[in-house]
Amino acid sequence: AVVSFVEDEPFTYVLASSFSIVDVDVAFRFLYSATLTLTGIRDISQEYLAIDGDQLPSPSFSVQTKTINNGTSFELSLHGDATIIMYKNVLTALKYVNTLAEPSVGRR
């Protein structure tokens, strides 16, 4: 699915609630981490991915972020023992943010 960011909006959600997570180890129903990367950043230090803390399933669950590749990519990592369903719920709250008043046009 294509996600569009609208200028002057504070953010846009990245994933549709219909997306799925598949673990190749069918008998194992827990995940320990997930990493998402935003590539092709044009507005360095103005574009990023975010998840509100109130969307996390437990206090031991953490979110770490960092800019990589000289600012042209942004990485968000989730850490914590949780069910696949809990991870899916967290990921549906994933937001793309661009704080520029006039964001650069192009695919990310």
N, C-alpha and C positions, 0 to 999 in steps of 0.2 A: 504494500500500500504506500502511496505517496503522502507525505506529511507536508503541509504548507505552513510557513510562518508568516503572519500578517504584521506588517510594520505598525508600530504604536500599540501593539498588544504586549502584555507583560511576558507571556510565554505561550508555548503550544505543547500539548502532550505528544509524545513521540510514538507510543505503541497503542494500537487498538486493543480493546479488552478481549477481542477474539484471538489474539496471538497465543501460541502455545510454547511450552518448554518441554523438551523431550530428553530424558536421561537414558543413555544406552544401557545402563544397568537397571533393568525393569524392577527388580526386587528391592532396589534401594530408593526410598522415597524422600530422602533429605538431600539438600545441597549445602555446601559450605561457603561458596563464593561465586560471584559473577562479575565480569568486567565488560563494560560497554565503552566503545571508543567513537567519538565524533571526529571525522576527518574532513579535510578540505576547508578548514576554517579560513575565512577571508578577513574577518574583523577580529584580529588578534587581541586577546585579553577582554573582549566584549562578548564572546560567544562561549556558552558552556552548557553542560547537562546538570540537572539538579533533581533531588528528591527531598521533599519536606520530611523532617525528622518524625513528625507525627504519623507518617506512613509506614514506619519501621515496625516489624512484628514484636520486638522486645528491646529492652534497654541494652542488651549485649550485642545487638545487631549494629554494625557500623557502616558508614559511607566514607570513602576516601576519594579525593579528586586530585588530579594533577594535569598540568599542561605538558605536552610532549612534542617532539619533532619541531623545536624552535617556535612553538606557539601555534603550529598549524593543525594540531590535533589536541583533543581533550579526552582524558580517561576518567571514568567514574567506576569505582570498584565497590561492590557490596560484600560484606563479610559477616558470617553468622550462620549457625546451624538453624535451618528452617525447612519446612516442607516445600515441595515444588509449588504447591498452591500459594503458600505465603510469599515465595519469591515472585510468582506471577502477580500477586496483588501489589507488591512493592513496585515492580516494573511498570505496571499500568499507570503509576503516578509519576513516571519519568518525564521531565520537562526539558525542552530545548529553550534556552534564553539567549537573546541578543539585546544588549542594553543600548546600542547605538540608536540615535534618532533617525538616521538614514542608513540602515544596514546595506551591506554590499549584496548585490544580486548574484545568485548562482547556487548550484547544488552543493550540499554538504554531505 
